[in-house]
Amino acid sequence: MENPSLVVMVGGTSSRMKTSLQSFVIKSENPSNLVHKSLIPVGAVPKPFLYYLVRKAFSAGYSKLYLITGKENQAFQELESKGIFPEGMQICYAVQPIPKGRTKPLGTADALQECMEQFPELKEQMFTVCNGDNLYSEGALRDLRTHRDSPNALISYASSGLKFNAERVAKFAVMTISEHNFLKEIVEKPDLQNLSQYRDVSGELRVSMNIFSFSGEMIYPFLKSCPLDKARNEKELTKAVSNMIRAHPKSMLCMPRSEHIPDLTDAWDIPSFKKLL
């Protein structure tokens, strides 16, 4: 199955990151880079977080990278001249605007919709999409390029392998999966007290870390029609996925993995990346 394109959402720093950076000192050639989590330098010889993710993606066979940024994306474009991106990888930039009357973009479903409208070829392709602040493994990225009969897929992580406590797991999305490994339900940021109801027969929580492979033709209408979440006032990708599988059951295959995913949620996560090479 041809799936050489990776879409990475690299918007601005979350409020949690901004707050924690105030009490966490890090060195940067350009302090303005710190408005983007994926540009924060990490590793034994510090490089932007995005460098490590893109390197894994290139090794997994992705040759075209779409970065969804905010309007001010000069810092990302400067990475090309610094040799951050692998030679031979095509880089495209999609801009997610902030609508009039808002202080933040409209969320992850809107980000992907904007990308697909700015690059219409994605509406006719299979592609992978993921966050820019999680360091997914080469294996997970490659899994989503392997042949499958389902038009869409996601990586379903065993919570025990993620090595996060319950409070942190509840900040992601959990899911219920059919006996044939199709997604039945996905819930963004579930209530902590309700987590146990999503455990499978083995007692495991299955967690989405926002890494999907989509049929552009199938997901696009659900991005366009995605409603605003009442609590967060954003259009969330998980809601678009929920609506899609409701309309097209057995269209989203869940690929199980059990491994830790380094997650750059706030500044206190930065030391955990110090051994990266």
Secondary structure, DSSP 4 states (H G I P E B T S, - for coil): ----EEEEE--PPPHHHHHHHTT-----S-GGGGGSGGGSEETTTTEEHHHHHHHHHHHTT--EEEEEE-S--HHHHHHHHTT-SPTT-EEEEEE-PPPTT-SS---HHHHHHHHHHHSGGGGGSEEEEEESSB---HHHHHHTTS--SSSEEEEEEEHHHHT--HHHHTTSEEEEE-TTSBEEEEEES--GGGGGGG--TTSPPEEEEEEEEEEHHHHHHHHHTPPPPTTT-S--HHHHHHHHHHHSTT-EEEEEE-----B--SGGGGGGGTT--
